[in-house]
Every structure is written in C-alpha cells, then in structure tokens.
Amino acid sequence: MRYFSSSAFLLFVLVGLLYGLTSTAQAQQWEITSPNQQIKIAITCDAQGIISYQLFHQNQLVIQPSTLHLAIEGKEGLDKNWKVLKKNTTMTNETWKPVLGEQAEIRDHFYEIILHAENANGVKMDFQFRAYNEGMAFRYHLPKQENLNYLVVTAEHSSFNLTQDYKAFWIPGDFDSNEYAYNETMLSEIDTRNIDLNNGIGFKGPMTPHRIQSPVMMKSKEGLYLNLFEAAVVNYPVMHLEVNPKTFQITSALVPDALGKMAYVQTPFHTPWRTIMVSKDARDILKSRLILNLNEPCAIAETSWIKPMKYVGIWWEMHVGKSTWDYAGSQNAQNQSGEGHGKHGATTENTMKYIDFAAKHGMDGVLIEGWNVGWEDWFGNWKDKVFDFQTPYPDFDLPKLSAYAKSKNVKLIMHHETSGSVTNYERHFHPAFQLMQQYGYPAVKTGYVGRIIPRGEWHDGQYMVNHFHWTVEEAAKYQVLVNSHESHRPTGYHRTYPNYIAAEAARGNEFNAWSVGNPPSHETILPFTRLLGGPMDYTPGIFEIKMSAYAPGKKEQVHTTLAKQLALYVTMYSPLQMAADLPENYEKHLDAFQFIKDVTMDWDQTEILEAEPGDYLTIARKTKGKDEWFVGAITDENARNTEISLAFLSPNKKYKAIIYQDASNAHWESNPKAYEIKTVRVNHKSKLKLRLAAGGGTAIHLVTED
C-alpha cells in the first residue's frame, strides 16, 4: 500500500484536496494524517466492497486492517458490496469554552474524511473518520433516503484488530452494572469466569467470558499506550467489547433491548463515535479532550445557574450502619404504634446539624437521602411504583428545613432513588422538579439500584441511555443540576448539557464501607477509564478509615491513607465534590479538613505531571480566574518517592505551598490516619520531593505571597 509523505500530505491540505489512491481496478484507498503528522489512518474499500481501516502511530502499525459493518434489519449484505461514490475532506481548528471544566479553553483540531458510499442493495451510508493528534475517531452516518426512514439496528461489528497482546485494565461486560474493581491482565488472559463477580453488587446482567466494558486502557510491551472508548452516545446503546484472546481482535458488542434489538432510529442518523487514543506517554491520554470535542456544543442558552458545588450529606452514616434510609429504622420493622425506632437518618433534627456544619465550614450544599416515603419496601421487589418523589417521612419537615437552609446560605440537594422503576420516575418528573423549585433545591442525585422497569431493559441499553439524557434535559428546564448514580458511564454529554454535573457509573468509595472494598490501585486507573467520559461523583474525603470504629470486629476499611483521600479531590475531576465522611470525624481533624474546604472544583488549567495506570498519578490544577494551584499525587499499594517540578507556576512570583502528606510511618492498612502538614516557600524554579506511603498520597495548596 502506498502512503503520502508528510510534505506531500501538507501540500494536499493546503490546496484543500485529498485524492483517493487505487491499487487495483476495483479497490479504493484513502489516507488522512493528524495535524502533528504522528497519526495516520489508512482506509480501504476492497474489491469485494468491504470497508476497513488501519491506524499508524509514528509510522508504526497499531491497528491492523479492521472491518466496519452496521447491520440493519431487513437489509442483508451490509458487511460488503459497498462502492464509495464521493468523499469530502475538511480541516477544523477552533477553540471553545466549557461551562465547567478542567481547563478554561479547549482546542478542537483535526482532519476529517467522509466517504459517501452505496451498497449493492441500495442502502446509502457515510463512513466518517477524524484524525487527531492523540488518536482517531470514526462513526457511521445514514442520510435520509427513500425506503429507509425508520430502521432497526440489529448489530454493530466495528473491529479493532490489535497487533499484539497488550496488558489491559478492564472490568467485565455486565449490561446492568459497571461497579467492579479493575482487573489488570494481558488480553490473552481476559476471562470473566476467573474473577470474583460478587464484591457487594446486588444485580448483575448477562455476561460472556470475553466481553468487557469500554473504555479499556492498554499498554504494549514496548510502552505504547492504547485506549478504546466511545463518544457522544445519544439515542443508541452503550458499546461493550468482545475480545478474542487468541488473535487480539476486539469487536464492538452493543447492549440489546428486551427483544434482542440494539437500536430503533430514524434517518438521518449517526452512531456514536468509536475512539482510539494512542501515545508513548500515558499523560497524553489524560490530557486529551477528544471525547468532549466529539460531542455537540452546549444546548443550554443561559448557563449562569450552572455552578460547581461542594457538599456534605446524610449518606455515609447509612453505609457505616449508624442510621438507615427507611423511617422504621430497619426494613419492615416498626413498633406497634407505627413509629420509627430512632435510627432514621433523614430527620429534621439531623438535617439541621448537617446544615449547621455546612454553613460553619463554607460548604455549598447538603445531600439528604431517605427523606421520602417508600424505603421500607424498595429494594429488589421489582415494583412499578415505590417512590413518588414528593411525600416526605413524618419526621422530615420539608418547609422548615428549606427555610433553615436558606437562612444559613446553604443549598439542599434532592435525592431521587428510582429503584429501577424508570416509567414511574418519568411520570413524576415534573411534579418532582416543581417541588425542588418550590423549596429551592438546585441539584438532584438520582439512583437506579435494581432491575430496570420496563422489564427486560438494561442499564446500558438504548432505552436507558435515552432516559438518562431526557432526565438531564427536563431538569434543565427547571435549572436543576443532575448527579446520576447507577447510570451508564458518560461519554461527554456534559458538554451538550453541562447541568449533567456528575455521575457515579463506576465503583465508588461506598464499596469500602461494606464489601472487600476498592484496591489501592483503583483510583490510579479510573482517570484512564471512567473519567475520560465525564466527571465522577466518587465521594472522597473519608477520614475514619476503618469500619471497626463503628462496630468492633468489622474488618472493612477504606484502602487508602487519609492523605490520599485529600489528593483525590485533585486527581478525580468533578465540579461536584462531596466531603463524604461524618461531620464528627472532620471535627477531629480540622487541620486536614482545611484542604477540602480550600480545594477548587472549576479550573483554568490542568497539568499532568506524571502518570502510569495502575501505579501512580500526579496532577496540578489552576483555580479558574485566580493564581492559585492545587496538586494531588496518589500511588497504589506500593510506597513511592518522587520529585515534581513547579515550572507551571507564574514566573517572578513567590508562593506558599501547604503540603498535606503521609507521615513517615503511614500505611493504608496498618496506619492510614498518620499524616503531617507543612508549609514551604517556592517559585516556578522549585522542585518538591514527595513521599507517598503504601496506598497513600499528597495534597498541596499553592497560593501567591506577592
């Protein structure tokens, strides 16, 4: 196959042309290159009319010829018999400003080719490819055409044929949950039958031995980093991945509906983008804004109401057993008078204590779970109607608490647990949001624990993708921020609807309270996987590490040091951050709690100082509109010494660095609460030596002294 030289390619770009090459009378071939010339995409329509692509990084073959095929009900032969009728090529180089984000401006720079093709059976389809400096993206587009208006997608066979056996960070391809700890194995060793699938997860969807979830982060023996993911999943199911452990071929696997169909669409229509990020430096994967760039611009005209929030809440105390969600104190347990047993967490009195704590320490909001009726009989019952999202328990005075919070300049955060009954929640959208508007709730945390109703639908299917997005869109009409839990993992939709302020969609901090927990490496992997698609409500900030503090003999604990819990506020990006522990635990460590009070949630600039998935991560971020920086450094189960440069600081200025670090004898398991705080003077020429304990971290606050 012939390829353009760099100089030849630039010449073609300048004149605005990109010519098709032909190696035979029938085959057609094209090529595009990234702006920095490091990425090349070679596309072929061979003699049988099969569309395939290859990916090169620095002239090294990364993805071998990989075929593209979108299967449509009633239209056979779409895997071949294509003829490319024409092509369009463009170059885009622009910047845009996110409402909230990791940087103030984002550059979107790529070369694109669209191949307009027609199949032998008359179906027209466009194959769209983009070459970015950090990788590539492609998708299928079906233009409006006769005899193909409404259609059913029965499968998508997008393939990614790797050249070798990569080390992979993966979780099993469960259609109903992504709350798993990551596995670190070779592709050839992926087998979901060899891992523990329990780990505190109550509901699991169907799985196959070699199906995993995207994104999957990989590394070759030569140190090449590869990431497979998707962007802009709208009106389409989530993409999982089938891995062939012998050939290292990876193929897209869509999530079906109750009838086994993948998607119901109307032309014109395009699939989500399939993305491949590649670099010899792991930091480039985290720097990439590829996923965001592939989403549509903001659809909300006026966004001044979309603001970051730092919150506390009645939540962790239920996970550690101090209180319960249900009014009775335990499921279906009431005394003869029907009154609760005193363990209900969301009482008026307890909520006022949280409001007082939030006001005292400058927190923006208080989340209250278990405030509404229905918790006595909600879990696992598969009932169509459990919650009405409007009726409080008798011991929760909604008007009084709303007025009290307002007097303290604290916002209350609503909680809507659906118990998987989606149709019930949708029926209550507007009265529930109206109630929030009436009592001044600016944000809602939604939950989807359990099997989905309608029965047979999965959390990752098209039906639920549309529901999650509809929730965000309807909430925007009431100027409500949405933080979804137990949802499909985000793919950059928060660019289009920035009131989608955060999501869980992964194994969060709560698992440390009542299961085998999250291994110390967990938080070093999430930025390379789950967080590529959007901010995560990980709920960091746990200071009482060992659960034996609540019940002697309990062995569960958070698998980090206290200092690492602070560092997570920087390494785990979210404009919605929870100080997740109990107020009394913060009162015991107010010097360390100061970092949580100070840390920013919206940023002008982000610098990835060092990174290795599964091992360590150090990130520096600059506060939006202010010459102030925060640094977070975390490690896995291994202690680590490192040195970071502060060259990102403004020249000719002096800074005070307040360093929250592990004590010399700290260890995530044996001595997790040992920390120390020190202050040093630094400038942009300074270097800081960091000492991270096993499972530990360091958090730094840098402020100017000039």
VENQUICOR-V139470 format. One record per residue. N is the residue number from 1. RES is the residue in one small letter. PSI is psi in whole degrees, -180 to 180 (none if undefined). BURIAL is + if it has 9 or more other ideal C-beta (glycine too) atoms within 8 Angstrom, else -. Layout:
((N | RES | PSI | BURIAL) (N | RES | PSI | BURIAL))
//
This chain:
((1 | m | 139 | -) (2 | r | 144 | -) (3 | y | 151 | -) (4 | f | 144 | -) (5 | s | 164 | -) (6 | s | -44 | -) (7 | s | -39 | -) (8 | a | -41 | -) (9 | f | -43 | +) (10 | l | -36 | -) (11 | l | -43 | -) (12 | f | -39 | +) (13 | v | -42 | +) (14 | l | -36 | -) (15 | v | -1 | -) (16 | g | 25 | -) (17 | l | 147 | -) (18 | l | 108 | +) (19 | y | 142 | -) (20 | g | 143 | -) (21 | l | 150 | +) (22 | t | 127 | -) (23 | s | -21 | -) (24 | t | 176 | -) (25 | a | -29 | -) (26 | q | -40 | -) (27 | a | 149 | +) (28 | q | 142 | +) (29 | q | 146 | +) (30 | w | 166 | +) (31 | e | 139 | +) (32 | i | 155 | +) (33 | t | 148 | +) (34 | s | 162 | +) (35 | p | -34 | +) (36 | n | 6 | -) (37 | q | 11 | -) (38 | q | -24 | -) (39 | i | 132 | +) (40 | k | 136 | +) (41 | i | 121 | +) (42 | a | 124 | +) (43 | i | 139 | +) (44 | t | 139 | +) (45 | c | 105 | +) (46 | d | -174 | +) (47 | a | -24 | -) (48 | q | 4 | -) (49 | g | 28 | +) (50 | i | 127 | +) (51 | i | 129 | +) (52 | s | 167 | +) (53 | y | 160 | +) (54 | q | 153 | +) (55 | l | 130 | +) (56 | f | 140 | +) (57 | h | 118 | +) (58 | q | 46 | -) (59 | n | 9 | -) (60 | q | 131 | -) (61 | l | 122 | -) (62 | v | -45 | +) (63 | i | 117 | +) (64 | q | 169 | -) (65 | p | 121 | -) (66 | s | 126 | +) (67 | t | 156 | +) (68 | l | 133 | +) (69 | h | 120 | +) (70 | l | 117 | +) (71 | a | 132 | +) (72 | i | 135 | +) (73 | e | 130 | +) (74 | g | -1 | -) (75 | k | 98 | +) (76 | e | 161 | -) (77 | g | 19 | +) (78 | l | -1 | +) (79 | d | -10 | -) (80 | k | -168 | -) (81 | n | 34 | +) (82 | w | 147 | +) (83 | k | 124 | +) (84 | v | 118 | +) (85 | l | -36 | -) (86 | k | 171 | -) (87 | k | 155 | +) (88 | n | 137 | -) (89 | t | 138 | +) (90 | t | 163 | -) (91 | m | 134 | +) (92 | t | 135 | -) (93 | n | 97 | -) (94 | e | 167 | -) (95 | t | 154 | -) (96 | w | 161 | -) (97 | k | 118 | -) (98 | p | 152 | +) (99 | v | -47 | -) (100 | l | 147 | +) (101 | g | -175 | +) (102 | e | -11 | -) (103 | q | 157 | +) (104 | a | -35 | -) (105 | e | 146 | -) (106 | i | 131 | +) (107 | r | 135 | -) (108 | d | 102 | +) (109 | h | 118 | +) (110 | f | 162 | +) (111 | y | 143 | +) (112 | e | 144 | +) (113 | i | 134 | +) (114 | i | 121 | +) (115 | l | 117 | +) (116 | h | 112 | +) (117 | a | 157 | +) (118 | e | 136 | +) (119 | n | 161 | +) (120 | a | -25 | -) (121 | n | 9 | +) (122 | g | -2 | -) (123 | v | 132 | +) (124 | k | 135 | +) (125 | m | 142 | +) (126 | d | 135 | +) (127 | f | 116 | +) (128 | q | 127 | +) (129 | f | 141 | +) (130 | r | 138 | +) (131 | a | 117 | +) (132 | y | 165 | +) (133 | n | -30 | -) (134 | e | 2 | +) (135 | g | -150 | +) (136 | m | 166 | +) (137 | a | 149 | +) (138 | f | 158 | +) (139 | r | 167 | +) (140 | y | 142 | +) (141 | h | 130 | +) (142 | l | 107 | +) (143 | p | 164 | +) (144 | k | 135 | -) (145 | q | 158 | +) (146 | e | 145 | -) (147 | n | 13 | -) (148 | l | 72 | +) (149 | n | -69 | -) (150 | y | 135 | -) (151 | l | 162 | +) (152 | v | 123 | +) (153 | v | 122 | +) (154 | t | -18 | -) (155 | a | 157 | +) (156 | e | 122 | +) (157 | h | 65 | +) (158 | s | 126 | +) (159 | s | 152 | +) (160 | f | 95 | +) (161 | n | 104 | +) (162 | l | 158 | +) (163 | t | -12 | -) (164 | q | 178 | -) (165 | d | 107 | -) (166 | y | 152 | +) (167 | k | 135 | +) (168 | a | 147 | +) (169 | f | 113 | +) (170 | w | 159 | +) (171 | i | 155 | +) (172 | p | 152 | +) (173 | g | 70 | +) (174 | d | 121 | +) (175 | f | -17 | +) (176 | d | -5 | +) (177 | s | 142 | +) (178 | n | 19 | +) (179 | e | 66 | +) (180 | y | 152 | +) (181 | a | 148 | +) (182 | y | 145 | +) (183 | n | 143 | +) (184 | e | 99 | -) (185 | t | 173 | +) (186 | m | 155 | +) (187 | l | -38 | +) (188 | s | -13 | -) (189 | e | 2 | -) (190 | i | 121 | +) (191 | d | 108 | +) (192 | t | -14 | +) (193 | r | -12 | -) (194 | n | 5 | -) (195 | i | 161 | -) (196 | d | 117 | -) (197 | l | 4 | +) (198 | n | -84 | -) (199 | n | 34 | +) (200 | g | 5 | -) (201 | i | 124 | +) (202 | g | -31 | -) (203 | f | 136 | +) (204 | k | 140 | -) (205 | g | 180 | +) (206 | p | 144 | -) (207 | m | 155 | +) (208 | t | 160 | -) (209 | p | -32 | -) (210 | h | 19 | +) (211 | r | 128 | +) (212 | i | 170 | +) (213 | q | 151 | +) (214 | s | 151 | +) (215 | p | 152 | +) (216 | v | 129 | +) (217 | m | 135 | +) (218 | m | 161 | +) (219 | k | 133 | +) (220 | s | 169 | +) (221 | k | -29 | -) (222 | e | -1 | -) (223 | g | 23 | -) (224 | l | 129 | +) (225 | y | 136 | +) (226 | l | 136 | +) (227 | n | 126 | +) (228 | l | 128 | +) (229 | f | -164 | +) (230 | e | 161 | +) (231 | a | 151 | +) (232 | a | 53 | +) (233 | v | 104 | +) (234 | v | 128 | -) (235 | n | 46 | -) (236 | y | 153 | +) (237 | p | 164 | +) (238 | v | 146 | +) (239 | m | 121 | +) (240 | h | 178 | +) (241 | l | 129 | +) (242 | e | 126 | +) (243 | v | 129 | +) (244 | n | 107 | +) (245 | p | -9 | +) (246 | k | -40 | -) (247 | t | -11 | -) (248 | f | 26 | +) (249 | q | 131 | +) (250 | i | 134 | +) (251 | t | 141 | +) (252 | s | 143 | +) (253 | a | 108 | +) (254 | l | 157 | +) (255 | v | 124 | +) (256 | p | 169 | +) (257 | d | -168 | +) (258 | a | -22 | -) (259 | l | 2 | -) (260 | g | 4 | -) (261 | k | 156 | +) (262 | m | -45 | +) (263 | a | 144 | +) (264 | y | 118 | -) (265 | v | 170 | +) (266 | q | 134 | -) (267 | t | 148 | +) (268 | p | 146 | -) (269 | f | 145 | +) (270 | h | 149 | -) (271 | t | 170 | +) (272 | p | 163 | +) (273 | w | 139 | +) (274 | r | 128 | +) (275 | t | 146 | +) (276 | i | 114 | +) (277 | m | 139 | +) (278 | v | 138 | +) (279 | s | 158 | +) (280 | k | 0 | -) (281 | d | 118 | -) (282 | a | -27 | +) (283 | r | -31 | +) (284 | d | -31 | +) (285 | i | -42 | +) (286 | l | -28 | +) (287 | k | -25 | +) (288 | s | 139 | +) (289 | r | 27 | +) (290 | l | -47 | +) (291 | i | -44 | +) (292 | l | -43 | +) (293 | n | -27 | +) (294 | l | -3 | +) (295 | n | 162 | +) (296 | e | 152 | -) (297 | p | 169 | -) (298 | c | 131 | +) (299 | a | -1 | -) (300 | i | 121 | +) (301 | a | -45 | -) (302 | e | 117 | -) (303 | t | 12 | +) (304 | s | -22 | -) (305 | w | -11 | -) (306 | i | 103 | +) (307 | k | 150 | -) (308 | p | 154 | +) (309 | m | 137 | +) (310 | k | 130 | +) (311 | y | 160 | +) (312 | v | 177 | +) (313 | g | 161 | +) (314 | i | 93 | +) (315 | w | -60 | +) (316 | w | -33 | +) (317 | e | -26 | +) (318 | m | -38 | +) (319 | h | -32 | +) (320 | v | 1 | +) (321 | g | 8 | -) (322 | k | -34 | +) (323 | s | -179 | +) (324 | t | 160 | +) (325 | w | -39 | -) (326 | d | 147 | +) (327 | y | -32 | +) (328 | a | -20 | +) (329 | g | -24 | +) (330 | s | 154 | +) (331 | q | 125 | +) (332 | n | 22 | -) (333 | a | 110 | -) (334 | q | 155 | +) (335 | n | -180 | -) (336 | q | -26 | -) (337 | s | -5 | -) (338 | g | 7 | -) (339 | e | 158 | -) (340 | g | 167 | +) (341 | h | 9 | +) (342 | g | -1 | -) (343 | k | -1 | +) (344 | h | 129 | +) (345 | g | -42 | +) (346 | a | 61 | +) (347 | t | 162 | +) (348 | t | -46 | +) (349 | e | -46 | -) (350 | n | -39 | +) (351 | t | -38 | +) (352 | m | -34 | +) (353 | k | -42 | +) (354 | y | -38 | +) (355 | i | -43 | +) (356 | d | -43 | +) (357 | f | -44 | +) (358 | a | -44 | +) (359 | a | -41 | +) (360 | k | -35 | -) (361 | h | 14 | +) (362 | g | 23 | -) (363 | m | 148 | +) (364 | d | -34 | +) (365 | g | 171 | +) (366 | v | 121 | +) (367 | l | 137 | +) (368 | i | 112 | +) (369 | e | 147 | +) (370 | g | 23 | +) (371 | w | -22 | +) (372 | n | 157 | +) (373 | v | 150 | +) (374 | g | -14 | +) (375 | w | -16 | +) (376 | e | -23 | +) (377 | d | 51 | +) (378 | w | -32 | +) (379 | f | 123 | -) (380 | g | 9 | -) (381 | n | -12 | -) (382 | w | 45 | -) (383 | k | 145 | +) (384 | d | -33 | -) (385 | k | 113 | -) (386 | v | -51 | +) (387 | f | 148 | +) (388 | d | -5 | +) (389 | f | 18 | +) (390 | q | -23 | -) (391 | t | 114 | -) (392 | p | 160 | +) (393 | y | 159 | +) (394 | p | -27 | -) (395 | d | 15 | +) (396 | f | 106 | +) (397 | d | 94 | -) (398 | l | -50 | +) (399 | p | -42 | -) (400 | k | -45 | -) (401 | l | -36 | +) (402 | s | -45 | +) (403 | a | -39 | -) (404 | y | -44 | +) (405 | a | -42 | +) (406 | k | -39 | +) (407 | s | -23 | -) (408 | k | 4 | +) (409 | n | 41 | -) (410 | v | 137 | +) (411 | k | 143 | +) (412 | l | 140 | +) (413 | i | 123 | +) (414 | m | 153 | +) (415 | h | 125 | +) (416 | h | 95 | +) (417 | e | 126 | +) (418 | t | -14 | +) (419 | s | 31 | +) (420 | g | -4 | +) (421 | s | 86 | +) (422 | v | -43 | +) (423 | t | -37 | +) (424 | n | -44 | +) (425 | y | -43 | +) (426 | e | -35 | +) (427 | r | -25 | -) (428 | h | 6 | +) (429 | f | -61 | +) (430 | h | -46 | -) (431 | p | -34 | +) (432 | a | -45 | +) (433 | f | -34 | +) (434 | q | -38 | +) (435 | l | -42 | +) (436 | m | -44 | +) (437 | q | -40 | +) (438 | q | -40 | -) (439 | y | 11 | +) (440 | g | 33 | +) (441 | y | 115 | +) (442 | p | -7 | +) (443 | a | 153 | +) (444 | v | 139 | +) (445 | k | 119 | +) (446 | t | 153 | +) (447 | g | 147 | +) (448 | y | 51 | +) (449 | v | 129 | +) (450 | g | 179 | +) (451 | r | 146 | -) (452 | i | 139 | +) (453 | i | 118 | +) (454 | p | 142 | +) (455 | r | 141 | -) (456 | g | -12 | -) (457 | e | 152 | +) (458 | w | 156 | +) (459 | h | -31 | +) (460 | d | 8 | +) (461 | g | 170 | +) (462 | q | -41 | +) (463 | y | -46 | +) (464 | m | -34 | +) (465 | v | -46 | +) (466 | n | -37 | +) (467 | h | -48 | +) (468 | f | -40 | +) (469 | h | -37 | +) (470 | w | -38 | +) (471 | t | -46 | +) (472 | v | -42 | +) (473 | e | -43 | +) (474 | e | -38 | +) (475 | a | -35 | +) (476 | a | -31 | +) (477 | k | -24 | -) (478 | y | 11 | +) (479 | q | 52 | -) (480 | v | 133 | +) (481 | l | 144 | +) (482 | v | 131 | +) (483 | n | 101 | +) (484 | s | 138 | +) (485 | h | 152 | +) (486 | e | 32 | +) (487 | s | 174 | +) (488 | h | 154 | +) (489 | r | 139 | +) (490 | p | 156 | +) (491 | t | 38 | +) (492 | g | 9 | +) (493 | y | -16 | +) (494 | h | -11 | +) (495 | r | -42 | +) (496 | t | -42 | +) (497 | y | 86 | +) (498 | p | -8 | +) (499 | n | -8 | +) (500 | y | 77 | +) (501 | i | -26 | +) (502 | a | 168 | +) (503 | a | 162 | +) (504 | e | -84 | +) (505 | a | 34 | +) (506 | a | 178 | +) (507 | r | 109 | +) (508 | g | -173 | +) (509 | n | -24 | +) (510 | e | -28 | +) (511 | f | -21 | +) (512 | n | -16 | +) (513 | a | -27 | +) (514 | w | 15 | -) (515 | s | -167 | +) (516 | v | -13 | -) (517 | g | -175 | +) (518 | n | 127 | +) (519 | p | 157 | +) (520 | p | -22 | +) (521 | s | -14 | +) (522 | h | -48 | +) (523 | e | -14 | +) (524 | t | -12 | +) (525 | i | -39 | +) (526 | l | -40 | +) (527 | p | -25 | +) (528 | f | -4 | +) (529 | t | -93 | +) (530 | r | -43 | +) (531 | l | -11 | +) (532 | l | -26 | +) (533 | g | -12 | +) (534 | g | 166 | +) (535 | p | 146 | +) (536 | m | 135 | +) (537 | d | 81 | +) (538 | y | -16 | +) (539 | t | 64 | +) (540 | p | -173 | +) (541 | g | 24 | +) (542 | i | 121 | +) (543 | f | -35 | +) (544 | e | 92 | +) (545 | i | -41 | +) (546 | k | 130 | +) (547 | m | -11 | +) (548 | s | -17 | +) (549 | a | -24 | -) (550 | y | -27 | +) (551 | a | 105 | -) (552 | p | 133 | -) (553 | g | -17 | -) (554 | k | 136 | +) (555 | k | -12 | -) (556 | e | 149 | +) (557 | q | 162 | +) (558 | v | 135 | +) (559 | h | 45 | +) (560 | t | 170 | +) (561 | t | 167 | +) (562 | l | -40 | +) (563 | a | -35 | +) (564 | k | -35 | +) (565 | q | -34 | +) (566 | l | -44 | +) (567 | a | -27 | +) (568 | l | -25 | +) (569 | y | -19 | +) (570 | v | -43 | +) (571 | t | -26 | +) (572 | m | 93 | +) (573 | y | 133 | +) (574 | s | 136 | +) (575 | p | -1 | +) (576 | l | 110 | +) (577 | q | 134 | +) (578 | m | 135 | +) (579 | a | 94 | +) (580 | a | -18 | +) (581 | d | 175 | +) (582 | l | 145 | +) (583 | p | -39 | +) (584 | e | -27 | -) (585 | n | -32 | +) (586 | y | -35 | +) (587 | e | -26 | -) (588 | k | -18 | -) (589 | h | 55 | +) (590 | l | -26 | -) (591 | d | -40 | -) (592 | a | -34 | +) (593 | f | -22 | +) (594 | q | -35 | -) (595 | f | -42 | +) (596 | i | -39 | +) (597 | k | -36 | +) (598 | d | -31 | -) (599 | v | 140 | +) (600 | t | 164 | +) (601 | m | -2 | +) (602 | d | 136 | +) (603 | w | 149 | +) (604 | d | -34 | +) (605 | q | 144 | +) (606 | t | 132 | +) (607 | e | 123 | -) (608 | i | 106 | +) (609 | l | -39 | +) (610 | e | 148 | +) (611 | a | 139 | +) (612 | e | 112 | +) (613 | p | 134 | +) (614 | g | -9 | +) (615 | d | -60 | +) (616 | y | 165 | +) (617 | l | 134 | +) (618 | t | 124 | +) (619 | i | 140 | +) (620 | a | 137 | +) (621 | r | 141 | +) (622 | k | 130 | +) (623 | t | 138 | +) (624 | k | 126 | +) (625 | g | 17 | -) (626 | k | 142 | -) (627 | d | 75 | -) (628 | e | 136 | +) (629 | w | 153 | +) (630 | f | 140 | +) (631 | v | 136 | +) (632 | g | 130 | +) (633 | a | 130 | +) (634 | i | 157 | +) (635 | t | 172 | +) (636 | d | -145 | +) (637 | e | -5 | -) (638 | n | 134 | -) (639 | a | 154 | +) (640 | r | 137 | +) (641 | n | 135 | -) (642 | t | 167 | +) (643 | e | 129 | -) (644 | i | 144 | +) (645 | s | 142 | -) (646 | l | 30 | +) (647 | a | -16 | -) (648 | f | -15 | +) (649 | l | 158 | +) (650 | s | 133 | -) (651 | p | 154 | -) (652 | n | 23 | -) (653 | k | 150 | +) (654 | k | 144 | +) (655 | y | 152 | +) (656 | k | 125 | +) (657 | a | 114 | +) (658 | i | 115 | +) (659 | i | 123 | +) (660 | y | 112 | +) (661 | q | 163 | +) (662 | d | 140 | +) (663 | a | 164 | +) (664 | s | -26 | -) (665 | n | 16 | -) (666 | a | 150 | +) (667 | h | 137 | +) (668 | w | -30 | +) (669 | e | -46 | -) (670 | s | -26 | -) (671 | n | 62 | -) (672 | p | -22 | +) (673 | k | 9 | +) (674 | a | 113 | +) (675 | y | 167 | +) (676 | e | 155 | -) (677 | i | 131 | +) (678 | k | 160 | -) (679 | t | 131 | -) (680 | v | 158 | -) (681 | r | 135 | +) (682 | v | 169 | +) (683 | n | -171 | +) (684 | h | -12 | +) (685 | k | -6 | -) (686 | s | 157 | +) (687 | k | 142 | -) (688 | l | 131 | +) (689 | k | 126 | -) (690 | l | 140 | +) (691 | r | 113 | +) (692 | l | 126 | +) (693 | a | 169 | +) (694 | a | 125 | +) (695 | g | 22 | +) (696 | g | -170 | +) (697 | g | 174 | +) (698 | t | 137 | +) (699 | a | 135 | +) (700 | i | 136 | +) (701 | h | 122 | +) (702 | l | 120 | +) (703 | v | 147 | -) (704 | t | 151 | +) (705 | e | -6 | -) (706 | d | none | -))
//
